[in-house]
Amino acid sequence: MKLFKSIIIFLFFAQTFAQTSTLTLLKGKITSQIKELNDVYVANLRSESTTTTDTNGSFSMFVKVGDTLQFSGLQVVTKKAVVIENDITKQLYVVSLEAKVNPLDEVEIKQYKNINAVSLGILQRRAKVYTPAERKLRTAEEFHWYSPLLIPFGGMPVDGLINSISGRTAMLKKELAVEKKEKLLQKIEYLFKEEYFLENLKIPKEYLRGFWYYAVEDSKLADALNTKNKMMARFIFSDLATKYLELLTTK
């Protein structure tokens, strides 16, 4: 009788373990007060797999019961959620994220759906969306070598000449470069955990931030991060870590 009970208990725990250790494709959707739900990073902290939401806030990822999912993005507050048995059985896993409130120093003009310069026939294709640093640089009207030739035609950009002489244009170029590097640093933090650099690449913790600044100078790594090619980024990080550690030993 005791043997029979032991077998029943063993089978129960074996079945429970099998259920919790099985990978399942979880189909989920993000909800929030913001309208732009695309490009929210979803990371499985156990498997280190990542994905991003589409324009509808939908995503899919293979998970196990007990996995911790982290949701983060520029417009939402970072949130972690543990996958439970009930989440696996749902047809749609819904996660509500709190919108991140950022103070604005300028007016933001949003484009209404289906009403834009292209639909009105003003432009043949959508105009490029510029970052704050890019807008400032374009507003400064950069001075070119051929600008004086336009004087007889009244076409020389005076602001560009003044900004070029005063050094403002050069300053704005540096500001744009810094902005691009800051975005790359944010992508590194979203796609990789600190443990990857400390344990796998053997970067000392006190030099971790310095290594990131060193790494984002590499154009190949920048391309991999911008295209979200995590495998290629890992390969490049490995090569850069070797060179960075050599630099540390020569100090």
Steps between C-alpha positions, in 0.01 A plus 500: 500500500785738587673409175183581305469843669867571429449420131195730481689787665798447268281504189325817621825691548643362176197625307516838674870535418440404138230763467711776654813412295325492161562787262179665382449770238342785693297745293469834674385858458604827665242755614578855617378860489744574218395443141838389363531144634767380257867437587438416866782261601391166646780300662493153659749540787552122525573417136624853412284489187352831388238631262310822433134578461342586165285806424206341683705424811496125428793262554575129531775314688580147618478484881477259794296529815707701748680711238528873570414730210624860497320767298683826431501788255560870461133589559402245767607424856703178521299210640581139593246217506537134599332249269256275688309190392184702431690728259607202289142380451369839390442564131639851544733619776423869566742730685412856602792745505511843659587787268824680579448873552783703346505882530502662157691819425329548165161443341450153355290481183339160451389374163134404466429157360451497120539881483852596403701676231511184288123438509438869418731480197752750641784244518563182303633319808513557874744763623786384718440530876792682665620469858534818714877518430446451125235774491733746676780426254273546197361824646857634535532482118850357464741722300648337185807599296281602206271723710678832405431423132130541577537860621419660160181297491402582857521134596787491750382374843610777737413292809722224372797739461448645850460157658805368317718791617371491859550123528131429563476260205795297629343493846169374359681226305659383825159510670354282222785249535444482877126445448566206265742343750249539783238314294750220434573478875126468568475216247791320669321521837175373344653208309766376745527437872798624700589139586575432133782757503624419851493119480527415129728779380685541836465880500571638852188660647674834560590516128165378364364844405834593348490185287153593370623846397802336334279248319247745354781664305508187282288552188433126452365472854283809443349336190433175691331687786290715268378191312449308830737224383585369845709206372724725291526748787622220732768403248622860468484556878726196550764640264477850651525363855832330416642827366360701793651266760837528323474878529431469874808284555724751323394784734 
